[in-house]
């Protein structure tokens, strides 16, 4: 098995750092890594194992690991990288987000057919385009503790009719609820 261990002194895996690598089957990513950039492991045709620290908090670009056997072999449902919900690849219309998730990752639910979702306590961030183009999404329940919704978080969620943003939310990114023609009501807390 061709394995590679990222050194402890590395803080970020650069864009396309391992792109098109056909020999690495397993990679170990240490706790020092805080970001995996765009296409970092794109088209790594042999990569079947990604070893991460138990509760890693890593910013992962949407396409960093999508085009790998590791991603294809993940069971249907929520694919996690540490405490981040990296991608939803299930068919369930009302997915259950596991307890312990703190971040809904970039484009995590993009263009899925989900109808409703409840963010568990502990989720502090909804990253860029997390629910982009979820045209069937009618309801979303956001637990207290949510601090930030990034740019285009719910962009083009055409069935979304009402949103209650939790107290403690302090940042809503550009176009977070743009192109949501069904949105009739939104409760925005004073903390924003």
Buried (B, 14 or more C-beta within 10 A) or exposed (E): EEEBEBEEEBEBBBBBBBBEBEEBBBBEBBBEBEBBBBBBBBBBBBBBBBEBBEEBEBBBBBBBBBBBBBBEEBEEBBBBBBBBBBBBBBEBBEBEBEEEBBBBBBBBBBEBEBBEBBBBEBBBBBBBBBBBBBBBBBBBEBBEBBBBBBBBBBBBBBBBBEBBBBEBBEEBBEBBBBBBEEBEEEEEEEEE
